[in-house]
Amino acid sequence: MARQIIFHDKYFLDFYAPLQDKVKMKIKHSLELIKQVDRAG
């Protein structure tokens, strides 16, 4: 089961918007990994 990532307010978008495309790709990749990794327990 995939995790759901919730962003509060506009903090993430304010941080994410001015980044370079290469950095955005790395962040997207990291978030996808977080969503797919099974939870321990």
N, CA, C and O of each residue as an XYZ file, in Angstrom:
164
protein
N       0.843     -1.188      0.000
C       0.000      0.000      0.000
C       0.887      1.249      0.000
O       1.811      1.367      0.805
N       0.600      2.148     -0.887
C       1.399      3.362     -1.001
C       1.032      4.356      0.102
O      -0.128      4.468      0.498
N       2.010      5.047      0.568
C       1.775      6.097      1.563
C       1.222      7.331      0.873
O       1.402      7.530     -0.328
N       0.556      8.140      1.650
C       0.057      9.410      1.132
C       0.908     10.518      1.728
O       1.097     10.582      2.942
N       1.414     11.380      0.881
C       2.224     12.505      1.342
C       1.340     13.746      1.332
O       0.751     14.103      0.312
N       1.263     14.390      2.482
C       0.410     15.569      2.630
C       1.292     16.786      2.898
O       2.133     16.775      3.797
N       1.087     17.821      2.113
C       1.833     19.059      2.291
C       0.912     20.082      2.950
O      -0.212     20.297      2.496
N       1.386     20.700      4.002
C       0.583     21.678      4.735
C       0.852     23.088      4.216
O       1.988     23.471      3.939
N      -0.219     23.827      4.099
C      -0.163     25.207      3.601
C       0.613     25.257      2.285
O       0.491     24.355      1.456
N       1.401     26.300      2.095
C       2.165     26.454      0.861
C       3.666     26.354      1.119
O       4.461     26.724      0.255
N       4.068     25.865      2.284
C       5.484     25.842      2.634
C       6.309     25.070      1.615
O       7.353     25.548      1.172
N       5.852     23.884      1.243
C       6.615     23.073      0.301
C       6.633     23.727     -1.067
O       7.681     23.776     -1.710
N       5.507     24.224     -1.521
C       5.454     24.845     -2.851
C       6.323     26.096     -2.915
O       6.962     26.360     -3.934
N       6.349     26.862     -1.833
C       7.214     28.045     -1.783
C       8.689     27.653     -1.866
O       9.497     28.361     -2.466
N       9.026     26.520     -1.258
C      10.393     26.018     -1.301
C      10.714     25.415     -2.669
O      11.802     25.619     -3.208
N       9.761     24.677     -3.218
C       9.972     23.873     -4.427
C       9.997     24.701     -5.713
O      10.807     24.437     -6.601
N       9.134     25.680     -5.818
C       8.940     26.433     -7.063
C      10.220     27.049     -7.637
O      10.444     26.925     -8.841
N      11.058     27.696     -6.851
C      12.220     28.352     -7.462
C      13.413     27.424     -7.749
O      14.430     27.878     -8.275
N      13.301     26.149     -7.415
C      14.432     25.240     -7.597
C      14.692     24.952     -9.069
O      13.807     25.099     -9.913
N      15.922     24.540     -9.359
C      16.288     24.136    -10.708
C      15.616     22.799    -11.031
O      15.305     22.022    -10.128
N      15.397     22.536    -12.314
C      14.706     21.323    -12.737
C      15.400     20.053    -12.247
O      14.736     19.093    -11.856
N      16.720     20.045    -12.266
C      17.463     18.856    -11.829
C      17.204     18.571    -10.349
O      17.068     17.411     -9.961
N      17.135     19.603     -9.530
C      16.863     19.444     -8.105
C      15.420     18.975     -7.901
O      15.157     18.128     -7.047
N      14.489     19.520     -8.679
C      13.090     19.103     -8.585
C      12.945     17.619     -8.901
O      12.184     16.915     -8.237
N      13.670     17.140     -9.908
C      13.621     15.721    -10.265
C      14.106     14.854     -9.109
O      13.527     13.801     -8.839
N      15.157     15.285     -8.429
C      15.694     14.522     -7.301
C      14.700     14.484     -6.146
O      14.547     13.453     -5.491
N      14.030     15.593     -5.896
C      13.044     15.641     -4.816
C      11.851     14.750     -5.163
O      11.361     14.010     -4.310
N      11.383     14.818     -6.406
C      10.273     13.970     -6.831
C      10.631     12.493     -6.675
O       9.819     11.696     -6.205
N      11.839     12.138     -7.069
C      12.296     10.755     -6.956
C      12.312     10.322     -5.483
O      11.851      9.229     -5.153
N      12.832     11.161     -4.619
C      12.889     10.844     -3.193
C      11.496     10.664     -2.607
O      11.266      9.741     -1.827
N      10.572     11.534     -2.976
C       9.207     11.419     -2.470
C       8.534     10.143     -2.978
O       7.781      9.509     -2.239
N       8.793      9.765     -4.212
C       8.246      8.513     -4.744
C       8.787      7.317     -3.980
O       8.047      6.373     -3.705
N      10.062      7.345     -3.636
C      10.640      6.253     -2.842
C       9.973      6.169     -1.479
O       9.659      5.076     -1.007
N       9.757      7.304     -0.848
C       9.103      7.331      0.464
C       7.699      6.745      0.363
O       7.267      6.010      1.251
N       6.991      7.066     -0.710
C       5.639      6.566     -0.876
C       5.602      5.045     -1.026
O       4.654      4.404     -0.574
N       6.623      4.463     -1.655
C       6.594      3.056     -2.012
C       7.215      2.122     -0.985
O       6.907      0.930     -0.991
N       8.063      2.610     -0.119
C       8.750      1.755      0.845
C       7.767      1.276      1.908
O       6.992      2.062      2.453
N       7.811     -0.022      2.196
C       6.935     -0.585      3.220
C       7.307     -0.032      4.590
O       8.472      0.229      4.890
N       6.290      0.133      5.395
C       6.505      0.600      6.767
C       7.011     -0.556      7.617
O       6.561     -1.691      7.462
N       7.934     -0.270      8.503
C       8.429     -1.292      9.426
C       7.393     -1.507     10.515
O       6.762     -0.557     10.979
N       7.224     -2.723     10.910
C       6.325     -2.948     12.022
C       5.526     -4.118     11.806
O       4.701     -4.466     12.651
